[in-house]
């Protein structure tokens, strides 16, 4: 077992995880299941927890994601590229509220035709009050992999100037909007290889951030909050706060 740092949470939460770890530690065929109900950036911020489970246990991860969040279908190719991934399944979890990462987020994947002897429902029990991987991990006595990096595979470098959202055309009038009909991996590679990449605080930013890619500029609009709770690379980013309402305020 690799020591990847502390586990978080209460003693009962740590005992719950320790019990699962002990039950399945000698089963080389065992797969650990995690569930998530969206949104994309919230889920990406939970992947360091999945990496911690994979590296400490040596058992791969089955991600079971809410099918009602359409962007998850476009994320499968990115997830299957990661060493930690065993499989990805979309399940018809009943999600009522998307504004806090998808609620309710606690669902038994076994009830959705997924065999999952050990599973963890990763999500927000309330608005995160500290770094998201630590905040989510503590519910189950887990830790997170502080060295985690998303693998984007190979991508070409181009002279493109790209923006992640149509509303950003005001700030970057010379930018070309990425093709949202493409999957997340394709767009992340295109952004990573572009001469300039301008992103809002969105799921695509979080993909690039956890891949170690630094966009040309990150634009934070009034509907976005708490960027520092989703990234451990704040000092590396060129962040511009834009006081222009482009989406309803989720407050």
C-alpha positions in Angstrom: 0.0 0.0 0.0 1.3 3.4 -1.0 1.3 6.2 1.6 -0.4 9.2 -0.1 -0.9 11.3 3.0 -3.6 11.7 5.5 -7.2 10.5 5.5 -9.8 13.1 6.4 -13.0 12.9 8.3 -14.3 11.7 11.6 -13.2 8.5 13.3 -16.5 6.6 12.4 -15.9 7.6 8.7 -12.3 6.4 8.9 -13.4 3.1 10.5 -16.0 2.6 7.7 -13.3 3.0 5.1 -10.9 0.8 6.9 -13.5 -2.0 7.2 -14.0 -1.9 3.4 -10.3 -1.8 2.8 -9.7 -4.8 5.0 -12.6 -6.8 3.4 -11.4 -6.4 -0.2 -7.6 -6.0 0.2 -6.7 -9.5 -1.1 -9.2 -9.5 -4.0 -7.3 -8.6 -7.1 -10.5 -8.6 -9.1 -12.2 -6.1 -6.9 -13.3 -2.8 -8.4 -14.1 0.2 -6.4 -17.2 2.2 -7.5 -17.7 5.9 -7.2 -20.8 7.8 -8.1 -21.4 11.4 -9.0 -24.3 13.5 -10.1 -22.6 16.4 -11.8 -21.6 19.1 -12.7 -18.4 18.4 -14.6 -16.1 20.6 -12.6 -17.4 19.3 -9.4 -16.8 15.7 -10.6 -13.3 16.5 -11.9 -12.4 17.9 -8.5 -13.3 14.5 -7.0 -10.9 12.5 -9.3 -7.9 13.1 -6.9 -10.0 11.0 -4.4 -10.5 8.2 -7.0 -6.7 8.3 -7.7 -6.0 8.0 -4.0 -8.2 5.0 -3.8 -6.6 3.4 -6.8 -3.0 4.1 -5.6 -3.5 3.1 -2.0 -5.6 0.0 -2.8 -4.3 -1.1 -6.1 -7.8 -1.5 -7.3 -9.3 0.3 -10.3 -12.2 2.6 -10.3 -15.7 2.3 -11.9 -17.2 5.7 -12.3 -21.0 5.6 -12.3 -22.3 9.0 -13.4 -25.8 10.7 -13.7 -27.0 10.3 -17.2 -29.3 13.3 -16.8 -26.2 15.5 -16.8 -25.6 15.4 -20.6 -22.0 16.4 -20.5 -21.0 13.2 -18.7 -21.6 11.3 -21.9 -19.0 13.5 -23.6 -16.5 12.8 -20.7 -16.3 9.0 -21.1 -13.3 9.1 -23.5 -11.4 11.3 -21.2 -12.0 9.0 -18.2 -11.2 5.8 -20.1 -7.8 7.3 -20.9 -6.9 7.4 -17.2 -4.9 4.6 -15.7 -7.2 4.4 -12.7 -10.3 3.7 -14.7 -11.9 0.3 -14.9 -15.1 1.4 -16.6 -17.6 4.3 -16.9 -21.4 3.8 -16.7 -24.2 6.3 -17.0 -27.1 5.7 -14.6 -30.5 7.2 -14.4 -30.0 8.7 -11.0 -32.9 11.0 -10.0 -31.4 14.4 -9.7 -33.5 17.3 -8.7 -31.1 20.2 -8.2 -27.9 20.8 -10.2 -26.7 23.9 -8.4 -24.6 22.2 -5.7 -23.0 19.5 -7.8 -26.2 17.5 -8.3 -28.6 16.7 -5.5 -29.5 14.2 -4.2 -26.2 12.6 -4.7 -26.5 9.5 -2.6 -27.7 6.5 -4.7 -27.0 2.8 -4.5 -25.5 1.9 -7.9 -26.6 -1.8 -7.3 -30.2 -0.6 -7.9 -29.2 0.7 -11.3 -27.9 -2.6 -12.7 -24.3 -1.9 -11.6 -22.6 -4.6 -9.4 -20.9 -2.5 -6.8 -19.9 -4.3 -3.5 -17.9 -1.2 -2.4 -19.1 2.2 -3.5 -18.7 5.8 -2.4 -21.2 8.6 -3.3 -19.0 11.6 -4.0 -20.9 14.9 -3.9 -21.6 18.0 -1.9 -23.6 17.6 1.3 -23.5 21.4 1.5 -21.6 24.2 -0.2 -17.9 23.3 0.2 -16.2 25.4 2.8 -12.6 24.3 1.9 -10.6 22.6 -0.8 -13.1 20.4 -2.6 -11.1 17.1 -2.7 -10.5 17.3 1.0 -14.1 18.4 1.7 -15.6 15.5 -0.2 -13.0 12.9 1.0 -13.8 13.5 4.6 -17.3 12.2 4.4 -16.0 8.6 4.0 -12.7 8.8 5.8 -10.8 9.0 2.5 -7.8 11.0 1.3 -6.9 12.6 -2.0 -3.9 12.2 -4.3 -2.0 15.6 -4.1 0.1 14.7 -7.2 -2.9 13.7 -9.3 -2.8 14.9 -13.0 -5.3 14.1 -15.7 -3.8 12.5 -18.8 -4.8 14.2 -22.0 -2.7 12.0 -24.2 -1.1 13.5 -27.3 -2.2 16.8 -28.8 -1.0 19.1 -31.5 0.1 22.7 -31.0 -1.7 25.2 -33.2 -2.0 28.9 -33.8 -5.7 28.9 -32.7 -7.1 31.5 -30.3 -10.0 29.7 -28.5 -12.7 30.6 -26.1 -14.7 28.1 -24.0 -18.1 29.9 -24.1 -20.0 32.1 -26.6 -20.6 34.8 -24.0 -16.8 35.3 -23.8 -16.8 36.9 -27.2 -17.2 40.3 -25.6 -13.9 39.9 -23.7 -12.1 38.0 -26.5 -13.6 39.3 -29.8 -10.8 37.6 -31.8 -11.4 34.2 -30.2 -13.0 31.2 -31.9 -15.6 29.2 -29.9 -14.7 25.6 -29.4 -17.1 23.0 -30.9 -19.4 21.9 -28.0 -20.6 19.0 -30.1 -17.2 17.4 -29.6 -16.3 15.3 -26.5 -14.5 16.8 -23.6 -11.2 15.2 -24.4 -11.1 16.6 -27.9 -11.8 20.1 -26.7 -9.4 19.9 -23.8 -6.6 18.8 -26.2 -7.5 21.5 -28.6 -7.4 24.1 -25.8 -4.1 22.7 -24.4 -2.5 23.0 -27.8 -3.8 26.4 -28.8 -1.6 29.5 -29.0 -4.2 31.2 -26.8 -6.8 29.5 -24.6 -9.4 31.7 -22.9 -11.7 29.9 -20.5 -14.4 30.7 -18.0 -14.7 29.0 -14.6 -16.3 26.0 -16.2 -15.8 22.2 -16.4 -13.3 22.6 -19.2 -11.2 24.9 -17.1 -11.1 22.3 -14.3 -10.1 19.6 -16.8 -7.2 21.7 -18.1 -6.2 22.7 -14.5 -6.0 19.1 -13.2 -4.1 18.2 -16.4 -1.5 20.7 -15.4 -2.3 23.0 -18.4 -2.4 26.7 -17.7 -4.8 28.6 -19.9 -3.9 32.0 -21.3 -6.6 33.5 -19.1 -9.4 32.4 -16.8 -12.4 34.7 -16.7 -14.5 34.7 -13.5 -18.0 36.0 -14.0 -20.6 36.9 -11.2 -22.3 33.5 -11.5 -19.0 31.8 -10.6 -17.8 31.5 -7.0 -15.1 30.0 -4.9 -12.5 29.3 -7.6 -9.9 28.8 -4.9 -11.8 25.8 -3.5 -11.5 23.9 -6.8 -7.8 24.4 -7.7 -4.5 24.2 -5.9 -2.8 26.3 -8.6 -4.3 29.7 -8.0 -1.0 31.5 -8.2 -0.2 30.0 -11.6 -3.3 31.3 -13.3 -4.0 34.6 -15.0 -7.4 35.4 -13.5 -9.7 38.2 -14.6 -12.8 39.1 -12.7 -15.6 40.3 -15.1 -18.5 42.3 -13.6 -20.9 41.3 -16.3 -23.9 39.0 -15.7 -23.9 36.3 -18.4 -25.9 33.6 -16.6 -28.4 33.6 -13.7 -26.7 33.9 -10.4 -26.8 30.6 -8.5 -27.2 32.1 -5.1 
